[in-house]
Amino acid sequence: MADDYLVRIGRLIRDARQHRGWTQLQLADALATSQSAVNRIERGNQNISLEMIARIGEALDSEIVSLGYAGPMHLRVVGGRRLSGSIDVKTSKNACVALLCASLLNSGRTILRKVARIEEVYRILEVLASIGVRARWINEGSDLEIVPPARLELEAMDTEAARRTRSVIMFLGPLMHRTEQFQIPYAGGCDLGTRTVQPHMSALKHFGLDITATGGFYHARVDRAVAPSRPIVLTERGDTVTENALLAAARHDGVTVIRNASSNYMVQDLCFFLEQLGVRVEGVGTTTLTVHGLPFIERDVDYSPSEDPVEAMSLLAAAVVTSSELTICRVPVEFLEIELAVLEEMGLDHDRGREYAAANGRTRLVDLTVRPSKLTSPIDKIHPMPFPGLNIDNVPFFAAIAAAAQGSTLIHDWVYDNRAIYLTELTRLGASVKLLDPHRVLVEGPTRWRSAEMMCPPALRPAVVVLLAMMAAEGTSVLRNVYVINRGYEDLAERLNALGARIETFRDI
């Protein structure tokens, strides 16, 4: 019985180590012990004290044994500090989750380089693991290797993990090629109001997919006799809708034309990945995509997703609101050109370096240096548009930027039902943000920021906006329950601290 207990503890430690991307030698170094000792512990061949378990948990930032309820994570922010130095933009969250879903198309081995180590990715990996897909971190935790089984165990799907991510909706496109009947739970993620799946259903019905939503699940049936007979016109130019249509078309034995398609950054990355799988995609970067599908795909592929333009915008906003000089490296500039044009009109002082190619060989990157600037409000309202317009996810950052500028700025976030409401949380930090209706806010600047303690908004980008405002506010602020930030950003607090911020992570005792 004791031996069985040690084996189970060893497996927990091994899983926590692999989740962090460490080798046994790295864990041994952190514990000041030998690799052979770590190996014995993980195999259950060595007695281990509670003190050692606690040391291992601290080294791996993981609770190996939980005594009572492990409370949510919070941030304590000492604001009013200038940032300096340079920081690299991480790979795109939205591209990474789409590529993880797309790996289900491939019967061969998929390697994805420099995958964002974020909660959204972890949830998709948990779902993939539960249905039999083998995914492991390689190259010291930098890259992901994904190998699907011959048969997916869809009945064993981890529904709890699936419900915590909106990205699970992109399982529809690949799974319809693996089985004729399946179900996935309703998609979760940010609280952004009603996000209908009707556009997905309208697009995928052309491939014979029929979906019934009952009991908290989407029940899917596939009629193999149905195939697109004419171009598919998407009823909304959404990113995930376009990706689902692409995933369905990739394994359709024929040519599929998709019109009113999104041409946003994550869609382009998915197209580049599909080309690596042997699927020819014409019209990348436009609103009409022509996909030459393959009925079966078994290919070992190695792909590098590009950098995240929304994270780049987050870092740019951090520099603006803290009046800092900051160099942001590896910025995917083609997906930030409208934002930069607006900021130039507002008076942003910045320099762009020469353009160079991302690791995927296709996306254009620059290094961007931002300096303290006296900004004035834009003449026109801030509102999102499908690419190449101002990115939907970048709109909230203009609330913090507008609060630092002189004058009145109207922000119209027409896409989501209630995201604009969360921007009014900035008033607790001293900003003047007036809600005009569920989609529009009026921001008056400049702002004398003040510290506060508050709950994290349940939507990713507004949550980061509040964090940036806390960094600008003199004094100590507390932002409680920041899981939503960890969904989309890897080690954000630590990376900002390396630039001069003071952000402490803590939990309630």
Solvent accessible surface area in square Angstrom, and as a share of the most:
residue,aa,sasa,rsa
1,M,193,0.86
2,A,72,0.56
3,D,101,0.53
4,D,73,0.38
5,Y,103,0.39
6,L,21,0.10
7,V,44,0.25
8,R,118,0.43
9,I,10,0.05
10,G,0,0.00
11,R,127,0.46
12,L,88,0.44
13,I,1,0.00
14,R,92,0.33
15,D,70,0.36
16,A,14,0.11
17,R,22,0.08
18,Q,87,0.39
19,H,84,0.38
20,R,99,0.36
21,G,7,0.07
22,W,54,0.19
23,T,61,0.35
24,Q,30,0.13
25,L,95,0.47
26,Q,62,0.28
27,L,1,0.00
28,A,1,0.00
29,D,99,0.51
30,A,54,0.42
31,L,6,0.03
32,A,97,0.75
33,T,50,0.29
34,S,54,0.35
35,Q,86,0.38
36,S,62,0.40
37,A,8,0.06
38,V,1,0.01
39,N,47,0.24
40,R,99,0.36
41,I,9,0.04
42,E,14,0.06
43,R,145,0.53
44,G,7,0.07
45,N,88,0.45
46,Q,57,0.26
47,N,129,0.66
48,I,29,0.15
49,S,64,0.41
50,L,133,0.66
51,E,128,0.57
52,M,44,0.20
53,I,9,0.05
54,A,66,0.51
55,R,95,0.35
56,I,1,0.01
57,G,10,0.09
58,E,143,0.64
59,A,22,0.17
60,L,6,0.03
61,D,117,0.61
62,S,40,0.26
63,E,104,0.47
64,I,17,0.08
65,V,61,0.35
66,S,60,0.38
67,L,169,0.84
68,G,63,0.61
69,Y,189,0.72
70,A,42,0.33
71,G,10,0.10
72,P,46,0.29
73,M,49,0.22
74,H,4,0.02
75,L,8,0.04
76,R,79,0.29
77,V,1,0.00
78,V,41,0.24
79,G,6,0.06
80,G,35,0.34
81,R,97,0.36
82,R,160,0.58
83,L,4,0.02
84,S,72,0.47
85,G,48,0.47
86,S,69,0.45
87,I,16,0.08
88,D,80,0.41
89,V,6,0.03
90,K,71,0.30
91,T,13,0.08
92,S,1,0.00
93,K,16,0.07
94,N,26,0.13
95,A,0,0.00
96,C,0,0.00
97,V,3,0.02
98,A,0,0.00
99,L,0,0.00
100,L,0,0.00
101,C,0,0.00
102,A,0,0.00
103,S,2,0.01
104,L,1,0.01
105,L,0,0.00
106,N,0,0.00
107,S,39,0.25
108,G,7,0.07
109,R,101,0.37
110,T,1,0.01
111,I,16,0.08
112,L,0,0.00
113,R,72,0.26
114,K,139,0.59
115,V,5,0.03
116,A,5,0.04
117,R,39,0.14
118,I,3,0.02
119,E,39,0.18
120,E,2,0.01
121,V,0,0.00
122,Y,26,0.10
123,R,22,0.08
124,I,0,0.00
125,L,20,0.10
126,E,66,0.30
127,V,0,0.00
128,L,0,0.00
129,A,63,0.49
130,S,29,0.18
131,I,0,0.00
132,G,31,0.30
133,V,6,0.03
134,R,129,0.47
135,A,34,0.26
136,R,123,0.45
137,W,37,0.13
138,I,29,0.14
139,N,84,0.43
140,E,132,0.59
141,G,7,0.07
142,S,44,0.29
143,D,7,0.04
144,L,1,0.00
145,E,8,0.04
146,I,2,0.01
147,V,41,0.23
148,P,15,0.09
149,P,40,0.25
150,A,114,0.88
151,R,160,0.58
152,L,13,0.07
153,E,81,0.36
154,L,28,0.14
155,E,133,0.60
156,A,52,0.40
157,M,18,0.08
158,D,51,0.26
159,T,49,0.28
160,E,128,0.57
161,A,4,0.03
162,A,0,0.00
163,R,94,0.34
164,R,105,0.38
165,T,0,0.00
166,R,50,0.18
167,S,9,0.06
168,V,0,0.00
169,I,6,0.03
170,M,3,0.01
171,F,0,0.00
172,L,1,0.01
173,G,0,0.00
174,P,0,0.00
175,L,0,0.00
176,M,3,0.01
177,H,35,0.16
178,R,62,0.23
179,T,38,0.22
180,E,101,0.45
181,Q,109,0.48
182,F,15,0.06
183,Q,77,0.34
184,I,0,0.00
185,P,0,0.00
186,Y,81,0.31
187,A,28,0.22
188,G,20,0.20
189,G,31,0.30
190,C,17,0.10
191,D,73,0.38
192,L,14,0.07
193,G,28,0.27
194,T,111,0.65
195,R,95,0.35
196,T,81,0.47
197,V,28,0.16
198,Q,99,0.44
199,P,9,0.06
200,H,11,0.05
201,M,48,0.21
202,S,24,0.15
203,A,2,0.02
204,L,0,0.00
205,K,117,0.50
206,H,33,0.15
207,F,10,0.04
208,G,6,0.06
209,L,5,0.02
210,D,89,0.46
211,I,15,0.08
212,T,70,0.41
213,A,51,0.40
214,T,72,0.42
215,G,76,0.73
216,G,19,0.18
217,F,39,0.16
218,Y,19,0.07
219,H,69,0.31
220,A,1,0.01
221,R,145,0.53
222,V,16,0.09
223,D,72,0.37
224,R,119,0.43
225,A,95,0.74
226,V,62,0.36
227,A,54,0.41
228,P,25,0.15
229,S,108,0.70
230,R,158,0.58
231,P,42,0.26
232,I,0,0.00
233,V,91,0.52
234,L,4,0.02
235,T,100,0.58
236,E,77,0.34
237,R,95,0.35
238,G,16,0.15
239,D,38,0.20
240,T,39,0.22
241,V,3,0.02
242,T,0,0.00
243,E,1,0.01
244,N,0,0.00
245,A,0,0.00
246,L,0,0.00
247,L,0,0.00
248,A,0,0.00
249,A,0,0.00
250,A,0,0.00
251,R,28,0.10
252,H,36,0.16
253,D,105,0.54
254,G,27,0.26
255,V,84,0.48
256,T,2,0.01
257,V,37,0.21
258,I,0,0.00
259,R,114,0.42
260,N,46,0.23
261,A,0,0.00
262,S,5,0.03
263,S,5,0.03
264,N,13,0.07
265,Y,10,0.04
266,M,7,0.03
267,V,2,0.01
268,Q,20,0.09
269,D,5,0.02
270,L,0,0.00
271,C,1,0.00
272,F,14,0.06
273,F,0,0.00
274,L,0,0.00
275,E,54,0.24
276,Q,86,0.38
277,L,1,0.01
278,G,30,0.29
279,V,1,0.01
280,R,136,0.50
281,V,9,0.05
282,E,75,0.33
283,G,32,0.31
284,V,39,0.22
285,G,31,0.30
286,T,69,0.40
287,T,48,0.28
288,T,57,0.33
289,L,2,0.01
290,T,26,0.15
291,V,0,0.00
292,H,45,0.20
293,G,10,0.10
294,L,60,0.30
295,P,76,0.48
296,F,121,0.51
297,I,3,0.02
298,E,117,0.53
299,R,115,0.42
300,D,101,0.53
301,V,10,0.06
302,D,69,0.36
303,Y,10,0.04
304,S,21,0.14
305,P,4,0.03
306,S,7,0.05
307,E,14,0.06
308,D,5,0.03
309,P,0,0.00
310,V,0,0.00
311,E,8,0.03
312,A,2,0.01
313,M,0,0.00
314,S,2,0.02
315,L,1,0.01
316,L,1,0.00
317,A,0,0.00
318,A,1,0.00
319,A,0,0.00
320,V,19,0.11
321,V,10,0.06
322,T,10,0.06
323,S,45,0.29
324,S,2,0.01
325,E,91,0.41
326,L,1,0.00
327,T,35,0.20
328,I,1,0.00
329,C,24,0.14
330,R,70,0.25
331,V,1,0.00
332,P,1,0.01
333,V,3,0.01
334,E,33,0.15
335,F,14,0.06
336,L,1,0.00
337,E,73,0.33
338,I,74,0.38
339,E,2,0.01
340,L,1,0.00
341,A,47,0.36
342,V,28,0.16
343,L,0,0.00
344,E,85,0.38
345,E,136,0.61
346,M,2,0.01
347,G,37,0.36
348,L,13,0.07
349,D,61,0.32
350,H,27,0.12
351,D,75,0.39
352,R,102,0.37
353,G,38,0.36
354,R,187,0.68
355,E,87,0.39
356,Y,56,0.21
357,A,64,0.49
358,A,5,0.04
359,A,76,0.59
360,N,24,0.12
361,G,52,0.50
362,R,121,0.44
363,T,10,0.06
364,R,87,0.32
365,L,0,0.00
366,V,3,0.02
367,D,50,0.26
368,L,1,0.01
369,T,28,0.16
370,V,0,0.00
371,R,64,0.23
372,P,64,0.40
373,S,40,0.26
374,K,200,0.85
375,L,10,0.05
376,T,73,0.42
377,S,29,0.18
378,P,16,0.10
379,I,182,0.92
380,D,95,0.49
381,K,79,0.33
382,I,5,0.02
383,H,55,0.25
384,P,0,0.00
385,M,96,0.43
386,P,42,0.26
387,F,38,0.16
388,P,95,0.60
389,G,20,0.19
390,L,9,0.04
391,N,13,0.07
392,I,46,0.23
393,D,27,0.14
394,N,0,0.00
395,V,0,0.00
396,P,0,0.00
397,F,0,0.00
398,F,2,0.01
399,A,0,0.00
400,A,0,0.00
401,I,0,0.00
402,A,1,0.01
403,A,0,0.00
404,A,33,0.26
405,A,0,0.00
406,Q,109,0.48
407,G,24,0.23
408,S,53,0.34
409,T,2,0.01
410,L,48,0.24
411,I,0,0.00
412,H,43,0.19
413,D,1,0.00
414,W,108,0.38
415,V,46,0.27
416,Y,19,0.07
417,D,66,0.34
418,N,37,0.19
419,R,3,0.01
420,A,0,0.00
421,I,67,0.34
422,Y,32,0.12
423,L,2,0.01
424,T,32,0.18
425,E,49,0.22
426,L,0,0.00
427,T,50,0.29
428,R,115,0.42
429,L,0,0.00
430,G,21,0.20
431,A,8,0.06
432,S,56,0.36
433,V,12,0.07
434,K,127,0.54
435,L,74,0.37
436,L,74,0.37
437,D,47,0.24
438,P,71,0.44
439,H,52,0.23
440,R,84,0.31
441,V,0,0.00
442,L,48,0.24
443,V,0,0.00
444,E,72,0.32
445,G,12,0.12
446,P,85,0.53
447,T,24,0.14
448,R,221,0.81
449,W,27,0.09
450,R,136,0.50
451,S,40,0.26
452,A,24,0.19
453,E,91,0.41
454,M,5,0.02
455,M,111,0.49
456,C,14,0.09
457,P,6,0.04
458,P,62,0.39
459,A,1,0.00
460,L,8,0.04
461,R,11,0.04
462,P,1,0.01
463,A,0,0.00
464,V,1,0.00
465,V,1,0.00
466,V,1,0.01
467,L,1,0.00
468,L,3,0.01
469,A,0,0.00
470,M,0,0.00
471,M,6,0.03
472,A,18,0.14
473,A,0,0.00
474,E,124,0.55
475,G,38,0.37
476,T,72,0.42
477,S,0,0.00
478,V,17,0.10
479,L,0,0.00
480,R,62,0.23
481,N,62,0.32
482,V,2,0.01
483,Y,62,0.24
484,V,15,0.08
485,I,4,0.02
486,N,41,0.21
487,R,13,0.05
488,G,7,0.07
489,Y,5,0.02
490,E,24,0.11
491,D,82,0.42
492,L,11,0.06
493,A,10,0.08
494,E,99,0.44
495,R,33,0.12
496,L,1,0.00
497,N,54,0.28
498,A,89,0.69
499,L,9,0.05
500,G,25,0.24
501,A,9,0.07
502,R,131,0.48
503,I,10,0.05
504,E,90,0.41
505,T,59,0.34
506,F,34,0.14
507,R,113,0.41
508,D,79,0.41
509,I,223,1.13
